[in-house]
Amino acid sequence: ILSLMQMAKISSVLQIHQAQKKLLYIAILTYPTTGGVTASFGMLGDII
């Protein structure tokens, strides 16, 4: 449960990072990348 709470916090901070500060977010996905990481942090990047 704690990891799900952290995932929501990080996703909201990334949204602020991208929208308000106009900074680039590069997501580097390595093998194996699990579904949760891909769905939450991986696909939020400007460059994947």
C-alpha positions as CSV (number, residue, x, y, z in Angstrom):
1,I,0.0,0.0,0.0
2,L,2.9,2.4,0.8
3,S,4.3,1.9,-2.7
4,L,1.0,2.8,-4.3
5,M,0.8,6.0,-2.2
6,Q,4.4,6.9,-3.3
7,M,3.5,6.3,-7.0
8,A,0.6,8.8,-6.8
9,K,2.9,11.4,-5.2
10,I,5.6,11.0,-7.7
11,S,3.2,11.1,-10.6
12,S,1.7,14.4,-9.3
13,V,5.2,15.9,-8.8
14,L,6.1,14.9,-12.4
15,Q,3.0,16.7,-13.7
16,I,4.1,19.9,-11.8
17,H,7.6,19.4,-13.1
18,Q,6.4,19.3,-16.7
19,A,3.5,21.7,-16.7
20,Q,4.7,24.6,-14.5
21,K,8.4,24.6,-14.8
22,K,8.5,23.5,-18.5
23,L,11.3,21.1,-17.9
24,L,12.1,18.0,-20.0
25,Y,11.5,14.5,-18.4
26,I,13.3,11.6,-20.0
27,A,12.2,8.1,-19.1
28,I,14.7,5.4,-19.5
29,L,13.1,2.0,-19.5
30,T,15.4,-1.0,-19.2
31,Y,14.6,-4.7,-19.5
32,P,12.7,-6.0,-17.7
33,T,10.3,-3.1,-17.0
34,T,7.2,-4.3,-15.2
35,G,3.7,-3.1,-16.0
36,G,3.3,-0.8,-13.0
37,V,6.4,1.1,-13.7
38,T,5.5,1.5,-17.4
39,A,2.0,2.6,-16.7
40,S,2.9,5.1,-14.0
41,F,6.3,6.7,-14.6
42,G,7.5,5.4,-17.9
43,M,4.7,6.8,-20.2
44,L,4.8,10.2,-18.5
45,G,8.1,11.1,-20.1
46,D,8.6,13.6,-22.9
47,I,11.2,11.3,-24.4
48,I,10.9,7.5,-23.8
